[in-house]
Each structure stands twice: as structure tokens, then as C-alpha cells.
């Protein structure tokens, strides 16, 4: 009923009021159960609504000034830093990176043809499948990361294939350092954040409280994975809702950082994918969007050329289901006079199903172990191969568990996935798979022991 009233209010007034956005967001927090949410809405060069909801892991209320990690939303900032240097003639978008970035070399001659534009468009040919991602995550600096690419190869010819790879934007950040003669952190602070008045934004903030992971419906505080606290061009930005309001206004045409042509270049998609430079484009709405998630924080930014609205939704949590994108779509609907779709419930339902599977697997495991002798008695006189064959289904979950990171990597289009990462927001799925694998292995072991005992 609340969402219907909010939608009707927006439709009648044509433009929703700050109170309308606030009412929707309060409803969304209640429906999703998110521990903390920070949101800003802009329109035609002004901040319409900026607020926080819930609390952080220290128990402090989340406000519009609460620092949040925005993960891959950082890519749009890196693209902007590059474009400011392009306009100053320090970087050439269409010249090879290798000619502009000393120390960049790969064990693939095609890498010499990668242009800066291709890095920002994610069409360079770089891929998690062919780059030693763990090595790059252990790098001590952007220069070190660049050097660690020397033994890697490309997955495709530059400019022929789109593939999301963080290394593209880490290289772009290193290029900013070389072209400007300053650290990436300093350049962003003085040439991007500073001119826009984003005084609470950085890439090395130490004042971010731990985030949360959802574990079968319970939110548990977790420290971020160390490998993702790198201040990189791919995902290092820490910012606030208030600062993101200034950023969205700049992206909507109010930028004092670059000319409009440069802004349009960043927003323009390629023929290979509806992706520009740190911005994707929704094909159904034309809205510019980029989301990001680390392992304890999730964020999404959006700008609508059609209505002039901008949205940033950030939460200090990460789960198997991303509620921030749904909330952003709800804000979009509200800004267009439509009734937002209900949010919440998907994560809870999914995790409840996984919990049910884990409990059922544990129960079946106990049942199978206690009845192993009876199972063996029925099969002792049968051919040995048939008994062995009956053990195989119980071992399938263990085989799936062994291949778990690789299987998830396939589902994520080749992105590298580690065991450590699987203990964070995928934890409900990981635990369910572990319980199922252990139950199956226990049953298979008990049956094998019982079978051998009867055949002695």
C-alpha cells in the first residue's frame, strides 16, 4: 500500500518531493533489512535528497556523510581523471598505452597495440582468464602491478572483444600517475574530487567501518578482504552520498572538469557492448549506470539523460542478492511518475532455501550413515561394480565443491574467484555446498566400510 501511495503521489505531482524519496527509501530499508544505506538523488544540477538509513558496524547511524566503499563505481572517476589529462594533451586516447606508459609490457606482442580508449572501454583484450590476477592483487603499487603483467597474455585482439577486467582501469590509473607526475591518490584529490567539492572522498580512507555479510538472514560484520583495499583505479574510491551528489551533477552536464565533448565520449558506448568509459548504458531506458561490489560493500550510480535525474545508492553490506540495484530502479521509477516495484524478500527467500537444503543434506547424511550396514547387506551379494556405482551420486557434491571456484568463475564470465572470496557474501551458498559435500562423503565412506566388512 505504501509503494502504491508513493507512486500515486509522484504521478500526480509529476516530480516527486524529497519526502516521497525519503518515504520510499525508508520502506526499502524495512523491506530489505539492509543494515545501512546511504542515498543521494539529484535533478537538474541540484541535490534533491541525500540521507542515510540504518547503522554501521560500530553502531553509529548512517548519514549522507558516512564514508562508503563504492568498488567498481570507482571506474567512472578513473575515466574522468584520464579525460582531464587528455584535454591537457598529456594522454592520447588513440595511441598505444605502451608508448605512453613506460614499464608496460606483456608476453604477447598484441599488447603493444592496446590503446587508452580500449582500456577505458574494456575492449583491450585483457582478461582474468589470461592475467595472473592474484599476482596483481598482491602488488604494492600501481607501478608494481604494471610490472607484474610482463608474463601475461591477452585473451583477444585489442578492439575485437569486450570483457570486464579490473586490470584495464588499474593500468589507466597508472597512466594518470605517469602523465601527471603525481600519485593517483593525489591527482584524484586535487583534480577531480577537489574542484567538485567532494571533500570527503579519497582512495585510501581509513575511516570506513567494517561492512556486513548476510548469513542465512543474519547480518554479520566482516573486515574487507585486504587485497581489495588497494587504492586502485578499478575499485579504490571511498566517498559519501553528499559527495556523490556533486559527482552526479557533474555527470549530468554540470561538470567543470572537462568539456561536454569529453563527457559525451565517456558516456558513448562501443559497438561491442553498451559500455562507455566507466559507465554502462541500460538498453531499455538509456540510463547511464555502473554498479560495484566488494565483499562487504555494494553501490550503484545512475544518470538519466531523459529526465535529468541522478541516483547513487550505497550500502555497507554485500549478499548473494544485490538490493542496491533494485532500490536504484525504484528511485528511477519514482522520478518518472511510475510506481516502484516492491523490493526485498529475494535475498531472504534465497538464503532460506539454501538453509533448508543444508539442513536436509545434514539430516540425510546422518540417516545414510546410520543405515550404512543395512544398505551394505542388501548389496553384498551383487556385483562389486554395481555397489561402487551406487556410491557415485553421494560423492557428486564433493566433486562440485572441489571445482567450486572454477564453476563460479565460469558463471562470472571468466572473472577470477578465490576460496577466500567465497567465504564472504557467497557464504550461504558455500556453507550449503560444504555441508552437502560432507554429508555425501560421510555416507559414501560409511557404506564403503560396511560393504567391505560384510565381504571379509
Secondary structure as a PSIPRED ss2 file (coil, helix, strand):
# PSIPRED VFORMAT (PSIPRED V4.0)

   1 X C   1.000  0.000  0.000
   2 X H   0.000  1.000  0.000
   3 X H   0.000  1.000  0.000
   4 X H   0.000  1.000  0.000
   5 X H   0.000  1.000  0.000
   6 X H   0.000  1.000  0.000
   7 X H   0.000  1.000  0.000
   8 X H   0.000  1.000  0.000
   9 X H   0.000  1.000  0.000
  10 X H   0.000  1.000  0.000
  11 X H   0.000  1.000  0.000
  12 X H   0.000  1.000  0.000
  13 X H   0.000  1.000  0.000
  14 X C   1.000  0.000  0.000
  15 X C   1.000  0.000  0.000
  16 X C   1.000  0.000  0.000
  17 X C   1.000  0.000  0.000
  18 X H   0.000  1.000  0.000
  19 X H   0.000  1.000  0.000
  20 X H   0.000  1.000  0.000
  21 X H   0.000  1.000  0.000
  22 X H   0.000  1.000  0.000
  23 X H   0.000  1.000  0.000
  24 X H   0.000  1.000  0.000
  25 X H   0.000  1.000  0.000
  26 X H   0.000  1.000  0.000
  27 X H   0.000  1.000  0.000
  28 X H   0.000  1.000  0.000
  29 X H   0.000  1.000  0.000
  30 X H   0.000  1.000  0.000
  31 X H   0.000  1.000  0.000
  32 X H   0.000  1.000  0.000
  33 X C   1.000  0.000  0.000
  34 X C   1.000  0.000  0.000
  35 X C   1.000  0.000  0.000
  36 X E   0.000  0.000  1.000
  37 X E   0.000  0.000  1.000
  38 X E   0.000  0.000  1.000
  39 X E   0.000  0.000  1.000
  40 X E   0.000  0.000  1.000
  41 X E   0.000  0.000  1.000
  42 X E   0.000  0.000  1.000
  43 X E   0.000  0.000  1.000
  44 X C   1.000  0.000  0.000
  45 X C   1.000  0.000  0.000
  46 X E   0.000  0.000  1.000
  47 X E   0.000  0.000  1.000
  48 X E   0.000  0.000  1.000
  49 X E   0.000  0.000  1.000
  50 X E   0.000  0.000  1.000
  51 X E   0.000  0.000  1.000
  52 X E   0.000  0.000  1.000
  53 X E   0.000  0.000  1.000
  54 X E   0.000  0.000  1.000
  55 X E   0.000  0.000  1.000
  56 X C   1.000  0.000  0.000
  57 X C   1.000  0.000  0.000
  58 X C   1.000  0.000  0.000
  59 X C   1.000  0.000  0.000
  60 X C   1.000  0.000  0.000
  61 X E   0.000  0.000  1.000
  62 X C   1.000  0.000  0.000
  63 X C   1.000  0.000  0.000
  64 X C   1.000  0.000  0.000
  65 X C   1.000  0.000  0.000
  66 X C   1.000  0.000  0.000
  67 X C   1.000  0.000  0.000
  68 X E   0.000  0.000  1.000
  69 X E   0.000  0.000  1.000
  70 X C   1.000  0.000  0.000
  71 X H   0.000  1.000  0.000
  72 X H   0.000  1.000  0.000
  73 X H   0.000  1.000  0.000
  74 X H   0.000  1.000  0.000
  75 X H   0.000  1.000  0.000
  76 X H   0.000  1.000  0.000
  77 X H   0.000  1.000  0.000
  78 X H   0.000  1.000  0.000
  79 X H   0.000  1.000  0.000
  80 X H   0.000  1.000  0.000
  81 X H   0.000  1.000  0.000
  82 X H   0.000  1.000  0.000
  83 X H   0.000  1.000  0.000
  84 X H   0.000  1.000  0.000
  85 X H   0.000  1.000  0.000
  86 X H   0.000  1.000  0.000
  87 X H   0.000  1.000  0.000
  88 X C   1.000  0.000  0.000
  89 X C   1.000  0.000  0.000
  90 X C   1.000  0.000  0.000
  91 X C   1.000  0.000  0.000
  92 X C   1.000  0.000  0.000
  93 X C   1.000  0.000  0.000
  94 X C   1.000  0.000  0.000
  95 X C   1.000  0.000  0.000
  96 X E   0.000  0.000  1.000
  97 X H   0.000  1.000  0.000
  98 X H   0.000  1.000  0.000
  99 X H   0.000  1.000  0.000
 100 X H   0.000  1.000  0.000
 101 X C   1.000  0.000  0.000
 102 X C   1.000  0.000  0.000
 103 X C   1.000  0.000  0.000
 104 X C   1.000  0.000  0.000
 105 X C   1.000  0.000  0.000
 106 X C   1.000  0.000  0.000
 107 X C   1.000  0.000  0.000
 108 X C   1.000  0.000  0.000
 109 X H   0.000  1.000  0.000
 110 X H   0.000  1.000  0.000
 111 X H   0.000  1.000  0.000
 112 X H   0.000  1.000  0.000
 113 X H   0.000  1.000  0.000
 114 X C   1.000  0.000  0.000
 115 X E   0.000  0.000  1.000
 116 X H   0.000  1.000  0.000
 117 X H   0.000  1.000  0.000
 118 X H   0.000  1.000  0.000
 119 X H   0.000  1.000  0.000
 120 X H   0.000  1.000  0.000
 121 X H   0.000  1.000  0.000
 122 X C   1.000  0.000  0.000
 123 X C   1.000  0.000  0.000
 124 X C   1.000  0.000  0.000
 125 X C   1.000  0.000  0.000
 126 X C   1.000  0.000  0.000
 127 X C   1.000  0.000  0.000
 128 X C   1.000  0.000  0.000
 129 X C   1.000  0.000  0.000
 130 X C   1.000  0.000  0.000
 131 X C   1.000  0.000  0.000
 132 X C   1.000  0.000  0.000
 133 X H   0.000  1.000  0.000
 134 X H   0.000  1.000  0.000
 135 X H   0.000  1.000  0.000
 136 X H   0.000  1.000  0.000
 137 X H   0.000  1.000  0.000
 138 X C   1.000  0.000  0.000
 139 X C   1.000  0.000  0.000
 140 X C   1.000  0.000  0.000
 141 X C   1.000  0.000  0.000
 142 X H   0.000  1.000  0.000
 143 X H   0.000  1.000  0.000
 144 X H   0.000  1.000  0.000
 145 X H   0.000  1.000  0.000
 146 X H   0.000  1.000  0.000
 147 X H   0.000  1.000  0.000
 148 X C   1.000  0.000  0.000
 149 X C   1.000  0.000  0.000
 150 X C   1.000  0.000  0.000
 151 X C   1.000  0.000  0.000
 152 X C   1.000  0.000  0.000
 153 X C   1.000  0.000  0.000
 154 X C   1.000  0.000  0.000
 155 X C   1.000  0.000  0.000
 156 X C   1.000  0.000  0.000
 157 X C   1.000  0.000  0.000
 158 X C   1.000  0.000  0.000
 159 X C   1.000  0.000  0.000
 160 X C   1.000  0.000  0.000
 161 X C   1.000  0.000  0.000
 162 X C   1.000  0.000  0.000
 163 X C   1.000  0.000  0.000
 164 X C   1.000  0.000  0.000
 165 X C   1.000  0.000  0.000
 166 X H   0.000  1.000  0.000
 167 X H   0.000  1.000  0.000
 168 X H   0.000  1.000  0.000
 169 X H   0.000  1.000  0.000
 170 X H   0.000  1.000  0.000
 171 X H   0.000  1.000  0.000
 172 X H   0.000  1.000  0.000
 173 X H   0.000  1.000  0.000
 174 X H   0.000  1.000  0.000
 175 X H   0.000  1.000  0.000
 176 X H   0.000  1.000  0.000
 177 X H   0.000  1.000  0.000
 178 X H   0.000  1.000  0.000
 179 X H   0.000  1.000  0.000
 180 X H   0.000  1.000  0.000
 181 X C   1.000  0.000  0.000
 182 X C   1.000  0.000  0.000
 183 X C   1.000  0.000  0.000
 184 X H   0.000  1.000  0.000
 185 X H   0.000  1.000  0.000
 186 X H   0.000  1.000  0.000
 187 X H   0.000  1.000  0.000
 188 X H   0.000  1.000  0.000
 189 X H   0.000  1.000  0.000
 190 X H   0.000  1.000  0.000
 191 X H   0.000  1.000  0.000
 192 X H   0.000  1.000  0.000
 193 X H   0.000  1.000  0.000
 194 X H   0.000  1.000  0.000
 195 X H   0.000  1.000  0.000
 196 X H   0.000  1.000  0.000
 197 X C   1.000  0.000  0.000
 198 X C   1.000  0.000  0.000
 199 X C   1.000  0.000  0.000
 200 X C   1.000  0.000  0.000
 201 X C   1.000  0.000  0.000
 202 X E   0.000  0.000  1.000
 203 X C   1.000  0.000  0.000
 204 X C   1.000  0.000  0.000
 205 X C   1.000  0.000  0.000
 206 X C   1.000  0.000  0.000
 207 X C   1.000  0.000  0.000
 208 X C   1.000  0.000  0.000
 209 X C   1.000  0.000  0.000
 210 X C   1.000  0.000  0.000
 211 X E   0.000  0.000  1.000
 212 X E   0.000  0.000  1.000
 213 X E   0.000  0.000  1.000
 214 X E   0.000  0.000  1.000
 215 X E   0.000  0.000  1.000
 216 X C   1.000  0.000  0.000
 217 X C   1.000  0.000  0.000
 218 X E   0.000  0.000  1.000
 219 X E   0.000  0.000  1.000
 220 X E   0.000  0.000  1.000
 221 X E   0.000  0.000  1.000
 222 X E   0.000  0.000  1.000
 223 X C   1.000  0.000  0.000
 224 X C   1.000  0.000  0.000
 225 X C   1.000  0.000  0.000
 226 X H   0.000  1.000  0.000
 227 X H   0.000  1.000  0.000
 228 X H   0.000  1.000  0.000
 229 X C   1.000  0.000  0.000
 230 X C   1.000  0.000  0.000
 231 X C   1.000  0.000  0.000
 232 X C   1.000  0.000  0.000
 233 X C   1.000  0.000  0.000
 234 X C   1.000  0.000  0.000
 235 X C   1.000  0.000  0.000
 236 X C   1.000  0.000  0.000
 237 X C   1.000  0.000  0.000
 238 X E   0.000  0.000  1.000
 239 X E   0.000  0.000  1.000
 240 X C   1.000  0.000  0.000
 241 X H   0.000  1.000  0.000
 242 X H   0.000  1.000  0.000
 243 X H   0.000  1.000  0.000
 244 X H   0.000  1.000  0.000
 245 X H   0.000  1.000  0.000
 246 X H   0.000  1.000  0.000
 247 X H   0.000  1.000  0.000
 248 X H   0.000  1.000  0.000
 249 X H   0.000  1.000  0.000
 250 X H   0.000  1.000  0.000
 251 X H   0.000  1.000  0.000
 252 X H   0.000  1.000  0.000
 253 X H   0.000  1.000  0.000
 254 X H   0.000  1.000  0.000
 255 X C   1.000  0.000  0.000
 256 X C   1.000  0.000  0.000
 257 X C   1.000  0.000  0.000
 258 X C   1.000  0.000  0.000
 259 X C   1.000  0.000  0.000
 260 X H   0.000  1.000  0.000
 261 X H   0.000  1.000  0.000
 262 X H   0.000  1.000  0.000
 263 X H   0.000  1.000  0.000
 264 X H   0.000  1.000  0.000
 265 X H   0.000  1.000  0.000
 266 X H   0.000  1.000  0.000
 267 X H   0.000  1.000  0.000
 268 X C   1.000  0.000  0.000
 269 X C   1.000  0.000  0.000
 270 X C   1.000  0.000  0.000
 271 X C   1.000  0.000  0.000
 272 X C   1.000  0.000  0.000
 273 X C   1.000  0.000  0.000
 274 X C   1.000  0.000  0.000
 275 X E   0.000  0.000  1.000
 276 X C   1.000  0.000  0.000
 277 X C   1.000  0.000  0.000
 278 X C   1.000  0.000  0.000
 279 X C   1.000  0.000  0.000
 280 X E   0.000  0.000  1.000
 281 X E   0.000  0.000  1.000
 282 X C   1.000  0.000  0.000
 283 X C   1.000  0.000  0.000
 284 X C   1.000  0.000  0.000
 285 X C   1.000  0.000  0.000
 286 X C   1.000  0.000  0.000
 287 X C   1.000  0.000  0.000
 288 X E   0.000  0.000  1.000
 289 X E   0.000  0.000  1.000
 290 X E   0.000  0.000  1.000
 291 X E   0.000  0.000  1.000
 292 X E   0.000  0.000  1.000
 293 X E   0.000  0.000  1.000
 294 X C   1.000  0.000  0.000
 295 X C   1.000  0.000  0.000
 296 X C   1.000  0.000  0.000
 297 X C   1.000  0.000  0.000
 298 X E   0.000  0.000  1.000
 299 X E   0.000  0.000  1.000
 300 X E   0.000  0.000  1.000
 301 X E   0.000  0.000  1.000
 302 X E   0.000  0.000  1.000
 303 X E   0.000  0.000  1.000
 304 X C   1.000  0.000  0.000
 305 X C   1.000  0.000  0.000
 306 X C   1.000  0.000  0.000
 307 X C   1.000  0.000  0.000
 308 X C   1.000  0.000  0.000
 309 X E   0.000  0.000  1.000
 310 X E   0.000  0.000  1.000
 311 X E   0.000  0.000  1.000
 312 X E   0.000  0.000  1.000
 313 X E   0.000  0.000  1.000
 314 X E   0.000  0.000  1.000
 315 X E   0.000  0.000  1.000
 316 X C   1.000  0.000  0.000
 317 X E   0.000  0.000  1.000
 318 X E   0.000  0.000  1.000
 319 X C   1.000  0.000  0.000
 320 X C   1.000  0.000  0.000
 321 X C   1.000  0.000  0.000
 322 X C   1.000  0.000  0.000
 323 X H   0.000  1.000  0.000
 324 X H   0.000  1.000  0.000
 325 X H   0.000  1.000  0.000
 326 X H   0.000  1.000  0.000
 327 X H   0.000  1.000  0.000
 328 X H   0.000  1.000  0.000
 329 X H   0.000  1.000  0.000
 330 X H   0.000  1.000  0.000
 331 X H   0.000  1.000  0.000
 332 X H   0.000  1.000  0.000
 333 X H   0.000  1.000  0.000
 334 X H   0.000  1.000  0.000
 335 X H   0.000  1.000  0.000
 336 X C   1.000  0.000  0.000
 337 X C   1.000  0.000  0.000
 338 X C   1.000  0.000  0.000
 339 X C   1.000  0.000  0.000
 340 X C   1.000  0.000  0.000
 341 X C   1.000  0.000  0.000
 342 X C   1.000  0.000  0.000
 343 X C   1.000  0.000  0.000
 344 X C   1.000  0.000  0.000
 345 X C   1.000  0.000  0.000
 346 X H   0.000  1.000  0.000
 347 X H   0.000  1.000  0.000
 348 X H   0.000  1.000  0.000
 349 X H   0.000  1.000  0.000
 350 X H   0.000  1.000  0.000
 351 X H   0.000  1.000  0.000
 352 X H   0.000  1.000  0.000
 353 X H   0.000  1.000  0.000
 354 X H   0.000  1.000  0.000
 355 X H   0.000  1.000  0.000
 356 X H   0.000  1.000  0.000
 357 X H   0.000  1.000  0.000
 358 X H   0.000  1.000  0.000
 359 X H   0.000  1.000  0.000
 360 X H   0.000  1.000  0.000
 361 X H   0.000  1.000  0.000
 362 X H   0.000  1.000  0.000
 363 X H   0.000  1.000  0.000
 364 X H   0.000  1.000  0.000
 365 X H   0.000  1.000  0.000
 366 X H   0.000  1.000  0.000
 367 X H   0.000  1.000  0.000
 368 X H   0.000  1.000  0.000
 369 X H   0.000  1.000  0.000
 370 X H   0.000  1.000  0.000
 371 X C   1.000  0.000  0.000
 372 X H   0.000  1.000  0.000
 373 X H   0.000  1.000  0.000
 374 X H   0.000  1.000  0.000
 375 X H   0.000  1.000  0.000
 376 X H   0.000  1.000  0.000
 377 X H   0.000  1.000  0.000
 378 X H   0.000  1.000  0.000
 379 X H   0.000  1.000  0.000
 380 X C   1.000  0.000  0.000
 381 X C   1.000  0.000  0.000
 382 X C   1.000  0.000  0.000
 383 X C   1.000  0.000  0.000
 384 X H   0.000  1.000  0.000
 385 X H   0.000  1.000  0.000
 386 X H   0.000  1.000  0.000
 387 X H   0.000  1.000  0.000
 388 X H   0.000  1.000  0.000
 389 X H   0.000  1.000  0.000
 390 X H   0.000  1.000  0.000
 391 X H   0.000  1.000  0.000
 392 X H   0.000  1.000  0.000
 393 X H   0.000  1.000  0.000
 394 X H   0.000  1.000  0.000
 395 X H   0.000  1.000  0.000
 396 X H   0.000  1.000  0.000
 397 X H   0.000  1.000  0.000
 398 X H   0.000  1.000  0.000
 399 X H   0.000  1.000  0.000
 400 X H   0.000  1.000  0.000
 401 X H   0.000  1.000  0.000
 402 X H   0.000  1.000  0.000
 403 X C   1.000  0.000  0.000
 404 X H   0.000  1.000  0.000
 405 X H   0.000  1.000  0.000
 406 X H   0.000  1.000  0.000
 407 X H   0.000  1.000  0.000
 408 X H   0.000  1.000  0.000
 409 X H   0.000  1.000  0.000
 410 X H   0.000  1.000  0.000
 411 X H   0.000  1.000  0.000
 412 X C   1.000  0.000  0.000
 413 X C   1.000  0.000  0.000
 414 X C   1.000  0.000  0.000
 415 X C   1.000  0.000  0.000
 416 X C   1.000  0.000  0.000
 417 X C   1.000  0.000  0.000
 418 X C   1.000  0.000  0.000
 419 X C   1.000  0.000  0.000
 420 X C   1.000  0.000  0.000
 421 X H   0.000  1.000  0.000
 422 X H   0.000  1.000  0.000
 423 X H   0.000  1.000  0.000
 424 X C   1.000  0.000  0.000
 425 X C   1.000  0.000  0.000
 426 X C   1.000  0.000  0.000
 427 X H   0.000  1.000  0.000
 428 X H   0.000  1.000  0.000
 429 X H   0.000  1.000  0.000
 430 X H   0.000  1.000  0.000
 431 X H   0.000  1.000  0.000
 432 X H   0.000  1.000  0.000
 433 X H   0.000  1.000  0.000
 434 X H   0.000  1.000  0.000
 435 X H   0.000  1.000  0.000
 436 X H   0.000  1.000  0.000
 437 X H   0.000  1.000  0.000
 438 X H   0.000  1.000  0.000
 439 X H   0.000  1.000  0.000
 440 X H   0.000  1.000  0.000
 441 X H   0.000  1.000  0.000
 442 X H   0.000  1.000  0.000
 443 X H   0.000  1.000  0.000
 444 X H   0.000  1.000  0.000
 445 X H   0.000  1.000  0.000
 446 X H   0.000  1.000  0.000
 447 X H   0.000  1.000  0.000
 448 X H   0.000  1.000  0.000
 449 X H   0.000  1.000  0.000
 450 X H   0.000  1.000  0.000
 451 X H   0.000  1.000  0.000
 452 X H   0.000  1.000  0.000
 453 X H   0.000  1.000  0.000
 454 X H   0.000  1.000  0.000
 455 X H   0.000  1.000  0.000
 456 X C   1.000  0.000  0.000
